């Protein structure tokens, strides 16, 4: 069993805030789930090749931005009665390519939810969200996030995905047809389009 114990770890050097660790060894799904259970204060994802990426928790402002985005999504799903379920940033999804990824916010349609076995809800569920939001923190590098949007979310079947960058005050809209739209500022709103009909996110909420 692989176990990280941050409290007892002494690196001996000053590590940068944007440090991301990736294992060279491959972990099984069972070992990965145990690793996550033993280290709940870390952000951990499993890559398609079985290797594991470990990231530090986000900073104060980033946590606020994530909370705002998820809060707006959850409120819309609840009040609009569109159905399905909004899920927060601690939710891991087992994707068809073998990876396990966690967005900052996600929505699963009522149809997918109805077809999700009860036992799948008690673990990292093998289901692809219809819609995801990723928020760039000040310690995140933009290129890996863009790769995640295309290679993890869209390539595995997410219908609409937003990458929101409060650092540069830009947003990127990824669609299932392969198109990518760049929103150059935070003066407007993002639309759920034909995936999450009626949902809008005012980017001004993420200006800080």
Backbone as a chain_set.jsonl record, in Angstrom:
{"seq": "XXXXXXXXXXXXXXXXXXXXXXXXXXXXXXXXXXXXXXXXXXXXXXXXXXXXXXXXXXXXXXXXXXXXXXXXXXXXXXXXXXXXXXXXXXXXXXXXXXXXXXXXXXXXXXXXXXXXXXXXXXXXXXXXXXXXXXXXXXXXXXXXXXXXXXXXXXXXXXXXXXXXXXXXXXXXXXXXXXXXXXXXXXXXXXXXXXXXXXXXXXXXXXXX", "coords": {"N": [[0.845, -1.191, 0.0], [0.55, 2.204, -0.846], [1.445, 5.088, 0.887], [1.267, 8.441, 1.836], [2.647, 10.652, 4.156], [2.295, 13.633, 5.127], [2.766, 15.191, 7.4], [4.946, 14.088, 8.626], [6.885, 14.297, 6.791], [9.967, 15.507, 5.644], [11.358, 17.67, 3.568], [13.696, 19.141, 3.278], [14.384, 21.204, 1.621], [13.352, 24.364, 0.21], [10.308, 24.307, -1.322], [8.691, 25.138, -4.416], [5.53, 26.916, -4.792], [4.069, 26.059, -6.957], [4.629, 23.429, -7.341], [4.251, 20.232, -8.739], [3.843, 16.858, -8.313], [4.622, 13.836, -9.933], [4.24, 10.411, -10.086], [6.576, 7.803, -10.951], [5.968, 5.199, -10.938], [3.256, 2.91, -11.592], [-0.052, 2.91, -10.392], [-2.62, 0.766, -9.263], [-6.226, 0.905, -9.619], [-7.382, 0.347, -7.153], [-5.267, 0.772, -5.323], [-4.864, 3.46, -5.799], [-7.287, 4.614, -4.893], [-7.047, 4.022, -2.186], [-4.797, 5.528, -1.56], [-5.794, 8.133, -1.913], [-7.749, 8.124, 0.087], [-6.152, 8.035, 2.352], [-4.899, 10.445, 2.303], [-6.377, 12.983, 2.422], [-6.082, 15.709, 2.381], [-4.726, 16.416, 0.165], [-4.654, 17.157, -3.371], [-5.252, 14.809, -5.69], [-4.734, 13.004, -8.657], [-5.271, 10.373, -11.021], [-3.482, 9.269, -13.782], [-4.0, 8.272, -17.239], [-2.19, 6.27, -17.804], [-1.795, 5.057, -15.386], [-0.052, 6.313, -13.677], [0.422, 8.68, -11.002], [-0.602, 11.939, -10.15], [0.187, 14.503, -7.943], [-0.961, 17.274, -6.206], [-0.721, 20.371, -4.425], [-3.025, 21.728, -1.932], [-5.283, 24.424, -2.869], [-4.746, 28.025, -2.836], [-6.035, 30.772, -0.774], [-7.581, 32.759, -2.308], [-8.045, 31.28, -4.637], [-9.549, 29.166, -3.642], [-11.827, 30.572, -2.954], [-12.718, 31.435, -5.518], [-13.243, 28.953, -6.736], [-15.297, 28.117, -5.055], [-17.27, 30.047, -5.59], [-17.89, 29.519, -8.304], [-18.799, 26.823, -8.2], [-20.893, 27.213, -6.396], [-22.686, 28.876, -7.815], [-23.361, 27.154, -9.899], [-24.545, 24.99, -8.506], [-26.724, 26.3, -7.301], [-28.205, 27.048, -9.555], [-28.895, 24.531, -10.675], [-30.475, 23.536, -8.641], [-32.58, 25.457, -8.394], [-33.6, 25.747, -10.965], [-34.64, 23.341, -11.58], [-33.689, 21.616, -13.47], [-32.757, 19.131, -13.284], [-30.644, 16.236, -12.709], [-27.343, 16.406, -11.246], [-25.259, 18.591, -9.407], [-21.808, 18.697, -8.764], [-19.051, 18.973, -6.488], [-15.56, 20.13, -6.031], [-14.14, 18.011, -4.856], [-14.82, 15.672, -6.032], [-14.108, 12.715, -7.709], [-13.785, 11.34, -10.963], [-13.907, 8.359, -12.772], [-12.625, 7.933, -15.834], [-13.21, 6.948, -19.313], [-10.674, 6.491, -20.526], [-9.133, 5.409, -18.569], [-8.092, 7.081, -16.663], [-8.414, 8.984, -13.584], [-10.037, 11.801, -12.737], [-10.529, 15.112, -11.337], [-12.676, 17.756, -11.516], [-13.218, 21.309, -10.852], [-15.839, 21.936, -10.605], [-18.827, 20.239, -11.543], [-21.432, 18.906, -13.628], [-23.902, 16.438, -13.918], [-26.214, 14.97, -16.026], [-29.751, 14.222, -15.617], [-30.445, 11.896, -16.926], [-28.017, 10.419, -17.138], [-27.503, 10.165, -14.435], [-29.616, 8.566, -13.59], [-28.91, 6.172, -14.716], [-26.725, 5.409, -13.31], [-25.311, 3.065, -11.291], [-26.106, 2.291, -7.871], [-23.96, 1.409, -6.286], [-21.802, 2.541, -7.561], [-21.868, 5.13, -6.751], [-20.693, 5.251, -4.329], [-18.019, 5.42, -4.553], [-15.177, 6.411, -6.624], [-16.853, 7.274, -9.332], [-17.543, 5.553, -12.374], [-18.229, 7.412, -14.657], [-18.94, 9.938, -17.04], [-18.954, 13.386, -16.739], [-21.44, 15.715, -17.958], [-20.852, 18.355, -18.12], [-18.203, 20.508, -17.172], [-16.229, 22.576, -14.961], [-13.159, 24.184, -14.707], [-10.964, 25.931, -12.629], [-8.306, 28.107, -12.825], [-5.664, 28.305, -10.572], [-3.373, 30.572, -8.883], [-1.029, 29.199, -8.742], [-1.083, 27.322, -10.705], [0.038, 26.054, -13.821], [-0.71, 27.145, -17.078], [-0.641, 25.666, -19.521], [-0.681, 22.77, -18.905], [-3.275, 22.671, -17.85], [-4.862, 23.356, -20.034], [-4.323, 21.159, -21.628], [-5.484, 19.195, -20.077], [-8.181, 19.892, -20.318], [-8.708, 19.325, -23.022], [-7.619, 16.705, -23.514], [-8.388, 15.093, -21.368], [-11.062, 15.791, -20.44], [-12.78, 16.658, -22.741], [-11.999, 14.766, -24.714], [-12.828, 12.419, -23.524], [-15.547, 12.598, -23.514], [-17.003, 14.707, -22.293], [-19.392, 17.225, -22.71], [-19.42, 20.016, -22.668], [-17.054, 22.335, -21.552], [-15.499, 24.541, -19.284], [-12.641, 26.501, -18.892], [-11.487, 28.608, -16.595], [-9.647, 31.471, -16.028], [-8.619, 33.31, -13.583], [-6.227, 34.561, -13.101], [-5.18, 35.741, -15.465], [-7.504, 36.842, -16.236], [-9.12, 35.63, -18.249], [-11.147, 33.373, -20.181], [-11.792, 30.047, -21.339], [-13.612, 28.227, -23.627], [-14.569, 24.995, -24.188], [-15.791, 22.691, -26.504], [-17.748, 19.78, -27.447], [-17.604, 19.347, -30.145], [-15.058, 19.98, -30.803], [-14.361, 22.602, -31.056], [-12.874, 25.614, -29.776], [-13.273, 28.4, -27.801], [-12.113, 31.608, -26.981], [-12.498, 33.772, -24.325], [-11.867, 37.065, -23.843], [-11.866, 38.712, -21.559], [-13.23, 39.507, -18.27], [-15.706, 40.693, -18.377], [-18.181, 39.85, -19.142], [-20.636, 37.18, -19.371], [-20.587, 33.604, -19.068], [-22.148, 31.044, -20.963], [-24.282, 28.215, -20.515], [-25.108, 27.092, -22.8], [-26.419, 24.724, -25.123], [-26.173, 22.578, -23.526], [-26.336, 22.888, -20.714], [-28.914, 24.294, -20.35], [-29.907, 27.607, -19.975], [-28.233, 28.228, -17.865], [-25.975, 30.603, -16.603], [-22.84, 32.114, -15.968], [-21.608, 34.763, -14.283], [-18.731, 36.314, -14.979], [-17.625, 38.394, -13.641], [-17.877, 37.857, -10.966], [-15.605, 36.52, -10.319], [-13.486, 38.207, -10.217], [-12.236, 38.895, -7.935]], "CA": [[0.0, 0.0, 0.0], [1.289, 3.454, -0.903], [0.893, 6.053, 1.819], [2.033, 9.657, 2.053], [2.397, 11.246, 5.459], [2.861, 14.963, 4.972], [3.187, 15.75, 8.679], [6.235, 13.545, 9.013], [7.803, 14.417, 5.662], [10.883, 16.64, 5.686], [11.973, 17.732, 2.25], [15.043, 19.665, 3.405], [14.567, 22.341, 0.729], [12.147, 25.153, 0.0], [9.656, 23.867, -2.552], [7.844, 26.176, -5.003], [4.094, 26.718, -4.597], [3.462, 25.422, -8.118], [5.182, 22.084, -7.492], [3.351, 19.119, -9.01], [4.601, 15.619, -8.286], [4.057, 12.737, -10.701], [4.97, 9.179, -9.795], [7.069, 7.025, -12.091], [5.311, 3.893, -10.827], [1.836, 2.864, -11.911], [-0.889, 2.439, -9.305], [-3.908, 0.191, -9.627], [-7.356, 1.713, -9.163], [-7.578, 0.1, -5.724], [-4.199, 1.456, -4.599], [-5.1, 4.899, -5.936], [-8.373, 5.0, -4.002], [-6.514, 3.967, -0.826], [-3.913, 6.684, -1.438], [-6.652, 9.304, -1.723], [-8.399, 8.017, 1.394], [-5.159, 8.284, 3.395], [-4.315, 11.774, 2.141], [-7.523, 13.773, 1.982], [-5.736, 17.123, 2.263], [-4.029, 16.613, -1.099], [-5.387, 16.97, -4.623], [-4.569, 13.697, -6.343], [-5.392, 12.469, -9.843], [-4.618, 9.224, -11.646], [-3.389, 9.437, -15.221], [-4.463, 7.134, -18.024], [-1.179, 5.207, -17.763], [-1.691, 4.538, -14.032], [0.781, 7.164, -12.846], [-0.372, 9.537, -10.126], [-0.184, 13.33, -10.025], [-0.151, 15.029, -6.621], [-0.902, 18.731, -6.179], [-1.016, 20.963, -3.122], [-4.311, 22.431, -1.856], [-5.244, 25.753, -3.471], [-4.647, 29.164, -1.939], [-7.275, 31.389, -0.294], [-8.372, 33.335, -3.394], [-8.461, 30.209, -5.54], [-10.64, 28.471, -2.977], [-13.014, 31.427, -3.089], [-13.185, 31.38, -6.903], [-13.84, 27.632, -6.928], [-16.562, 28.097, -4.327], [-18.241, 30.863, -6.314], [-18.311, 28.818, -9.523], [-19.637, 25.689, -7.824], [-22.111, 27.714, -5.767], [-23.599, 29.339, -8.86], [-23.846, 25.969, -10.605], [-25.449, 24.25, -7.621], [-27.952, 27.078, -7.132], [-28.976, 26.953, -10.792], [-29.445, 23.175, -10.803], [-31.524, 23.39, -7.631], [-33.719, 26.351, -8.608], [-34.16, 25.586, -12.311], [-35.228, 22.001, -11.675], [-33.231, 20.995, -14.716], [-32.468, 17.735, -12.988], [-29.244, 15.87, -12.619], [-26.688, 16.72, -9.987], [-24.035, 19.392, -9.411], [-20.809, 18.076, -7.89], [-17.98, 19.877, -6.12], [-14.177, 19.863, -6.446], [-13.549, 16.809, -4.274], [-15.378, 14.514, -6.719], [-13.273, 12.083, -8.723], [-14.495, 10.591, -11.999], [-13.13, 7.391, -13.542], [-12.935, 8.205, -17.236], [-13.018, 5.787, -20.193], [-9.276, 6.241, -20.876], [-8.457, 4.805, -17.428], [-7.672, 8.092, -15.7], [-9.381, 9.472, -12.601], [-9.836, 13.241, -12.712], [-11.439, 15.891, -10.505], [-12.837, 19.157, -11.916], [-13.595, 22.175, -9.739], [-17.297, 21.806, -10.532], [-19.323, 19.389, -12.626], [-22.86, 18.592, -13.663], [-24.295, 15.203, -14.594], [-27.625, 15.041, -16.397], [-30.665, 13.294, -14.949], [-30.394, 10.628, -17.648], [-26.828, 9.695, -16.701], [-27.655, 9.868, -13.012], [-30.554, 7.448, -13.467], [-28.228, 4.95, -15.157], [-25.541, 5.192, -12.48], [-25.626, 2.112, -10.22], [-25.943, 2.807, -6.505], [-22.625, 1.09, -5.776], [-20.842, 3.454, -8.176], [-21.934, 6.421, -6.059], [-19.943, 5.135, -3.087], [-16.587, 5.432, -4.888], [-14.972, 7.216, -7.817], [-17.806, 6.682, -10.263], [-17.181, 5.415, -13.788], [-19.215, 8.19, -15.398], [-18.375, 11.164, -17.606], [-19.864, 14.523, -16.564], [-21.862, 16.419, -19.167], [-20.337, 19.724, -18.072], [-17.221, 20.714, -16.104], [-15.548, 23.859, -14.817], [-11.845, 24.183, -14.077], [-10.51, 27.268, -12.269], [-6.854, 28.176, -12.687], [-5.151, 28.982, -9.393], [-2.156, 31.316, -9.209], [0.095, 28.273, -8.781], [-1.275, 26.398, -11.826], [0.54, 26.405, -15.144], [-1.848, 27.149, -17.99], [-0.547, 24.638, -20.565], [-1.239, 21.486, -18.459], [-4.718, 22.788, -17.683], [-5.452, 23.285, -21.375], [-4.222, 19.755, -22.056], [-6.487, 18.447, -19.317], [-9.495, 20.187, -20.887], [-8.866, 18.638, -24.308], [-7.252, 15.29, -23.522], [-9.109, 14.353, -20.324], [-12.504, 16.035, -20.401], [-13.456, 16.6, -24.046], [-11.693, 13.502, -25.391], [-13.552, 11.336, -22.863], [-16.988, 12.709, -23.718], [-17.654, 15.885, -21.708], [-20.026, 17.957, -23.806], [-19.068, 21.433, -22.574], [-16.104, 22.525, -20.459], [-14.965, 25.895, -19.145], [-11.414, 26.761, -18.152], [-11.557, 30.011, -16.193], [-8.317, 31.894, -15.583], [-8.653, 34.599, -12.888], [-4.892, 35.158, -13.106], [-5.119, 36.593, -16.649], [-8.882, 37.257, -16.501], [-9.575, 35.066, -19.513], [-11.85, 32.097, -20.065], [-11.699, 29.208, -22.536], [-14.782, 27.367, -23.755], [-14.276, 23.792, -24.974], [-17.032, 22.025, -26.885], [-17.577, 18.41, -27.903], [-17.287, 19.326, -31.582], [-13.646, 20.301, -30.962], [-14.133, 24.044, -31.113], [-12.406, 26.288, -28.561], [-13.516, 29.844, -27.858], [-11.401, 32.359, -25.95], [-13.183, 34.968, -23.834], [-10.679, 37.854, -23.523], [-11.954, 39.473, -20.315], [-14.251, 39.056, -17.318], [-16.783, 41.684, -18.383], [-19.451, 39.263, -19.541], [-21.102, 35.942, -18.754], [-20.472, 32.365, -19.829], [-23.445, 30.39, -21.123], [-24.335, 26.76, -20.54], [-25.465, 26.76, -24.18], [-27.464, 23.705, -25.25], [-25.858, 21.49, -22.602], [-26.942, 23.268, -19.438], [-29.734, 25.378, -20.893], [-30.339, 28.624, -19.026], [-27.201, 28.539, -16.884], [-25.006, 31.63, -16.927], [-21.907, 32.46, -14.905], [-21.084, 36.125, -14.388], [-17.303, 36.256, -14.729], [-17.286, 39.46, -12.699], [-17.802, 37.273, -9.613], [-14.287, 35.929, -10.125], [-12.451, 39.224, -10.324], [-11.556, 39.012, -6.647]], "C": [[0.878, 1.238, 0.0], [0.641, 4.449, 0.048], [1.828, 7.241, 1.958], [1.668, 10.218, 3.409], [3.051, 12.616, 5.476], [3.399, 15.513, 6.28], [4.58, 15.273, 9.067], [7.275, 13.67, 7.902], [8.673, 15.661, 5.821], [11.652, 16.669, 4.381], [13.401, 18.242, 2.314], [15.351, 20.819, 2.485], [13.261, 23.115, 0.666], [11.548, 24.779, -1.342], [8.767, 24.968, -3.098], [6.369, 25.849, -4.821], [3.456, 25.969, -5.755], [3.999, 24.015, -8.373], [4.069, 21.067, -7.73], [4.204, 17.865, -9.095], [3.875, 14.556, -9.097], [4.895, 11.491, -10.454], [5.497, 8.549, -11.082], [6.439, 5.641, -12.089], [3.835, 4.018, -11.184], [1.072, 2.29, -10.72], [-2.178, 1.846, -9.855], [-5.017, 1.114, -9.135], [-7.555, 1.562, -7.656], [-6.526, 0.829, -4.899], [-4.391, 2.97, -4.658], [-6.198, 5.365, -4.979], [-7.906, 4.977, -2.548], [-5.595, 5.165, -0.568], [-4.716, 7.952, -1.184], [-7.301, 9.293, -0.352], [-7.436, 8.358, 2.529], [-4.59, 9.694, 3.363], [-5.37, 12.75, 1.614], [-7.217, 15.256, 1.847], [-4.965, 17.426, 0.982], [-4.996, 16.495, -2.272], [-4.619, 15.933, -5.437], [-5.396, 13.209, -7.525], [-4.579, 11.312, -10.401], [-4.641, 9.409, -13.153], [-3.824, 8.159, -15.941], [-3.483, 5.973, -17.99], [-0.966, 4.637, -16.362], [-0.79, 5.352, -13.122], [-0.09, 8.18, -12.112], [0.243, 10.93, -10.062], [-0.708, 13.885, -8.712], [0.071, 16.532, -6.62], [-1.255, 19.232, -4.79], [-2.428, 21.542, -3.112], [-4.173, 23.841, -2.424], [-5.158, 26.838, -2.408], [-6.022, 29.767, -1.648], [-8.147, 31.899, -1.435], [-8.894, 32.257, -4.332], [-9.613, 29.411, -4.942], [-11.941, 29.26, -3.064], [-13.586, 31.346, -4.5], [-13.854, 30.038, -7.204], [-15.212, 27.562, -6.271], [-17.644, 28.892, -5.028], [-18.782, 30.125, -7.536], [-19.22, 27.637, -9.176], [-20.958, 26.153, -7.21], [-23.135, 28.175, -6.785], [-24.199, 28.158, -9.622], [-24.865, 25.212, -9.762], [-26.785, 24.974, -7.465], [-28.826, 26.982, -8.382], [-29.643, 25.589, -10.915], [-30.612, 22.989, -9.84], [-32.769, 24.2, -7.992], [-34.374, 26.15, -9.968], [-34.91, 24.277, -12.483], [-34.867, 21.317, -12.993], [-32.928, 19.517, -14.525], [-30.979, 17.457, -12.974], [-28.655, 16.295, -11.285], [-25.428, 17.542, -10.225], [-23.077, 18.792, -8.39], [-19.612, 18.998, -7.706], [-16.59, 19.356, -6.428], [-13.52, 18.64, -5.831], [-13.983, 15.534, -4.997], [-14.426, 13.99, -7.789], [-14.117, 11.269, -9.687], [-13.533, 9.636, -12.694], [-13.552, 7.509, -15.003], [-12.628, 6.997, -18.114], [-11.565, 5.491, -20.544], [-8.471, 5.646, -19.727], [-7.984, 5.789, -16.383], [-8.783, 8.377, -14.692], [-9.091, 10.945, -12.385], [-10.902, 13.934, -11.864], [-11.518, 17.317, -11.044], [-13.176, 19.999, -10.689], [-15.11, 22.232, -9.561], [-17.742, 20.969, -11.723], [-20.828, 19.236, -12.523], [-23.063, 17.326, -14.465], [-25.795, 15.26, -14.831], [-28.448, 13.994, -15.646], [-30.625, 11.918, -15.609], [-29.196, 9.786, -17.213], [-26.944, 9.284, -15.243], [-28.553, 8.662, -12.799], [-29.902, 6.121, -13.833], [-26.992, 4.62, -14.337], [-25.898, 4.248, -11.331], [-25.33, 2.694, -8.834], [-24.539, 2.57, -5.986], [-21.549, 2.006, -6.359], [-20.795, 4.794, -7.442], [-21.125, 6.424, -4.771], [-18.429, 5.154, -3.31], [-16.382, 6.403, -6.04], [-15.802, 6.592, -8.934], [-17.271, 6.66, -11.689], [-18.265, 6.082, -14.624], [-18.542, 9.479, -15.876], [-19.364, 12.311, -17.39], [-20.264, 15.113, -17.916], [-21.162, 17.772, -19.274], [-19.342, 19.833, -16.923], [-16.688, 22.138, -16.123], [-14.205, 23.603, -14.146], [-11.446, 25.639, -13.834], [-8.996, 27.243, -12.105], [-6.49, 28.908, -11.403], [-3.859, 29.693, -9.758], [-0.919, 30.429, -9.236], [0.004, 27.275, -9.935], [-0.618, 26.928, -13.092], [-0.593, 26.21, -16.149], [-1.81, 25.995, -18.987], [-1.075, 23.282, -20.097], [-2.753, 21.529, -18.267], [-5.426, 22.71, -19.029], [-5.418, 21.848, -21.904], [-5.273, 18.907, -21.346], [-7.88, 18.664, -19.925], [-9.738, 19.377, -22.163], [-8.699, 17.131, -24.191], [-7.978, 14.462, -22.458], [-10.615, 14.554, -20.44], [-13.165, 15.859, -21.765], [-13.224, 15.26, -24.725], [-12.456, 12.329, -24.79], [-15.067, 11.513, -22.894], [-17.703, 13.839, -23.021], [-18.168, 16.76, -22.84], [-19.664, 19.436, -23.84], [-18.158, 21.613, -21.364], [-15.58, 23.954, -20.463], [-13.657, 25.849, -18.371], [-11.387, 28.249, -17.872], [-10.241, 30.393, -15.532], [-8.4, 33.263, -14.911], [-7.298, 35.309, -12.873], [-4.766, 36.154, -14.262], [-6.485, 37.18, -17.02], [-9.293, 36.917, -17.943], [-10.35, 33.786, -19.224], [-11.775, 31.374, -21.41], [-12.88, 28.248, -22.53], [-14.44, 26.219, -24.693], [-15.588, 23.064, -25.248], [-16.736, 20.644, -27.458], [-17.233, 18.329, -29.381], [-15.835, 19.707, -31.862], [-13.34, 21.782, -31.008], [-13.712, 24.587, -29.745], [-12.604, 27.781, -28.749], [-12.8, 30.513, -26.691], [-12.21, 33.599, -25.6], [-12.108, 35.885, -23.262], [-10.718, 38.642, -22.214], [-13.091, 38.931, -19.452], [-15.433, 40.021, -17.267], [-18.153, 41.093, -18.692], [-19.808, 38.005, -18.761], [-20.81, 34.767, -19.676], [-21.834, 31.681, -19.844], [-23.303, 28.876, -21.122], [-24.77, 26.212, -21.882], [-26.549, 25.69, -24.22], [-27.21, 22.497, -24.354], [-26.537, 21.719, -21.254], [-27.783, 24.514, -19.713], [-30.2, 26.323, -19.778], [-29.288, 29.016, -18.001], [-26.248, 29.603, -17.421], [-24.114, 31.88, -15.714], [-21.34, 33.845, -15.183], [-19.609, 36.089, -14.015], [-16.839, 37.352, -13.769], [-17.205, 38.969, -11.265], [-16.421, 36.757, -9.299], [-13.154, 36.937, -10.31], [-11.703, 39.428, -9.016], [-11.984, 40.218, -5.857]], "O": [[1.844, 1.317, 0.759], [-0.576, 4.635, 0.019], [3.029, 7.077, 2.171], [0.491, 10.252, 3.769], [4.231, 12.742, 5.804], [4.396, 16.235, 6.276], [5.311, 15.98, 9.761], [8.407, 13.208, 8.048], [8.163, 16.746, 6.101], [12.49, 15.807, 4.118], [14.239, 17.836, 1.508], [16.448, 21.374, 2.537], [12.2, 22.599, 1.02], [12.197, 24.915, -2.38], [8.137, 25.678, -2.315], [5.986, 24.684, -4.711], [2.426, 25.316, -5.582], [3.852, 23.472, -9.468], [3.07, 21.045, -7.01], [5.171, 17.812, -9.855], [2.661, 14.391, -8.97], [6.118, 11.519, -10.597], [4.933, 8.741, -12.159], [6.383, 4.982, -13.128], [3.247, 5.095, -11.088], [1.497, 1.306, -10.116], [-2.755, 2.371, -10.808], [-4.77, 2.007, -8.324], [-7.86, 2.534, -6.965], [-6.853, 1.441, -3.883], [-4.116, 3.675, -3.687], [-6.052, 6.398, -4.325], [-8.323, 5.821, -1.756], [-5.617, 5.745, 0.517], [-4.35, 8.756, -0.327], [-7.396, 10.331, 0.302], [-7.85, 8.906, 3.551], [-3.88, 10.1, 4.283], [-5.259, 13.267, 0.502], [-8.008, 15.993, 1.259], [-4.591, 18.574, 0.743], [-6.023, 15.822, -2.18], [-3.473, 16.16, -5.824], [-6.608, 13.023, -7.411], [-3.355, 11.275, -10.27], [-5.692, 9.675, -13.737], [-3.992, 7.108, -15.323], [-3.886, 4.818, -18.129], [-0.063, 3.826, -16.157], [-0.758, 5.112, -11.915], [-1.197, 8.497, -12.547], [1.458, 11.078, -9.936], [-1.892, 13.759, -8.399], [1.144, 17.013, -6.982], [-2.008, 18.584, -4.063], [-2.98, 21.822, -4.176], [-3.073, 24.392, -2.459], [-5.456, 26.605, -1.237], [-7.035, 29.334, -2.197], [-9.317, 31.528, -1.534], [-10.042, 32.309, -4.771], [-10.542, 29.024, -5.65], [-13.019, 28.687, -3.227], [-14.797, 31.206, -4.67], [-14.902, 29.991, -7.848], [-16.163, 27.027, -6.841], [-18.802, 28.475, -5.064], [-19.99, 30.107, -7.773], [-20.28, 27.465, -9.779], [-22.009, 25.567, -7.466], [-24.326, 27.897, -6.639], [-25.385, 28.155, -9.949], [-25.929, 24.838, -10.255], [-27.846, 24.349, -7.492], [-30.046, 26.849, -8.28], [-30.832, 25.505, -11.226], [-31.615, 22.362, -10.181], [-33.887, 23.692, -7.907], [-35.578, 26.362, -10.11], [-35.709, 24.118, -13.406], [-35.649, 20.544, -13.546], [-32.854, 18.754, -15.488], [-30.163, 18.35, -13.202], [-29.38, 16.516, -10.315], [-24.634, 17.243, -11.117], [-23.482, 18.425, -7.287], [-19.208, 19.709, -8.626], [-16.437, 18.283, -7.01], [-12.427, 18.263, -6.255], [-13.567, 14.438, -4.623], [-13.993, 14.736, -8.667], [-15.057, 10.588, -9.275], [-12.468, 10.048, -13.153], [-14.695, 7.22, -15.357], [-11.87, 6.116, -17.71], [-11.24, 4.341, -20.837], [-7.273, 5.401, -19.869], [-7.518, 5.382, -15.319], [-9.946, 8.048, -14.925], [-8.016, 11.303, -11.903], [-12.012, 13.431, -11.691], [-10.511, 18.025, -11.03], [-13.397, 19.457, -9.606], [-15.598, 22.545, -8.475], [-17.111, 20.988, -12.78], [-21.415, 19.418, -11.457], [-22.487, 17.148, -15.538], [-26.558, 15.57, -13.916], [-27.914, 13.02, -15.114], [-30.756, 10.896, -14.934], [-29.332, 8.591, -16.95], [-26.534, 8.187, -14.863], [-28.288, 7.83, -11.931], [-30.291, 5.07, -13.324], [-26.287, 3.656, -14.636], [-26.713, 4.604, -10.48], [-24.408, 3.493, -8.667], [-23.977, 3.434, -5.314], [-20.51, 2.226, -5.736], [-19.794, 5.506, -7.507], [-20.896, 7.481, -4.184], [-17.653, 4.934, -2.379], [-17.299, 7.14, -6.4], [-15.485, 5.507, -9.42], [-16.637, 7.609, -12.151], [-19.109, 5.413, -15.221], [-17.682, 10.033, -15.192], [-20.512, 12.21, -17.822], [-19.52, 15.019, -18.891], [-20.911, 18.271, -20.371], [-19.59, 19.32, -15.831], [-16.694, 22.812, -17.154], [-14.125, 22.894, -13.143], [-11.574, 26.48, -14.724], [-8.465, 26.445, -11.332], [-6.964, 30.02, -11.173], [-3.301, 29.449, -10.827], [0.135, 30.858, -9.705], [0.914, 26.468, -10.125], [-0.71, 28.118, -13.395], [-1.338, 25.233, -16.078], [-2.85, 25.401, -19.272], [-1.86, 22.672, -20.823], [-3.437, 20.532, -18.498], [-6.471, 22.071, -19.149], [-6.363, 21.387, -22.543], [-5.874, 18.013, -21.943], [-8.665, 17.722, -20.03], [-10.817, 18.819, -22.365], [-9.519, 16.365, -24.697], [-8.161, 13.257, -22.632], [-11.363, 13.58, -20.527], [-14.027, 14.994, -21.923], [-14.164, 14.673, -25.261], [-12.706, 11.341, -25.48], [-15.797, 10.677, -22.362], [-18.924, 13.935, -23.139], [-17.458, 17.005, -23.815], [-19.606, 20.041, -24.91], [-18.451, 21.108, -20.28], [-15.257, 24.507, -21.515], [-13.579, 25.226, -17.312], [-11.278, 29.061, -18.791], [-9.78, 29.731, -14.602], [-8.266, 34.283, -15.587], [-7.232, 36.519, -12.656], [-4.301, 37.277, -14.067], [-6.606, 37.922, -17.995], [-9.734, 37.765, -18.718], [-10.219, 33.195, -18.152], [-11.704, 31.999, -22.468], [-13.117, 27.545, -21.548], [-14.069, 26.436, -25.846], [-16.393, 22.848, -24.341], [-15.62, 20.369, -27.899], [-16.635, 17.349, -29.825], [-15.419, 19.754, -33.019], [-12.174, 22.175, -30.998], [-14.137, 24.088, -28.702], [-12.156, 28.356, -29.741], [-12.871, 30.044, -25.555], [-12.564, 34.385, -26.479], [-11.48, 35.518, -22.269], [-9.695, 39.188, -21.801], [-13.814, 38.019, -19.851], [-16.087, 40.15, -16.232], [-19.172, 41.763, -18.523], [-19.343, 37.796, -17.641], [-20.788, 34.908, -20.899], [-22.578, 31.731, -18.864], [-22.339, 28.325, -21.654], [-24.799, 24.997, -22.08], [-27.497, 25.741, -23.437], [-27.942, 21.509, -24.414], [-27.224, 20.841, -20.731], [-27.409, 25.631, -19.356], [-30.798, 25.903, -18.788], [-29.436, 30.037, -17.33], [-25.775, 29.512, -18.554], [-24.579, 31.858, -14.574], [-20.676, 34.066, -16.196], [-19.272, 35.857, -12.854], [-15.776, 37.239, -13.157], [-16.543, 39.589, -10.433], [-16.085, 36.57, -8.13], [-12.004, 36.557, -10.532], [-10.65, 40.065, -8.994], [-11.49, 40.439, -4.751]]}, "num_chains": 1, "name": "protein.A"}
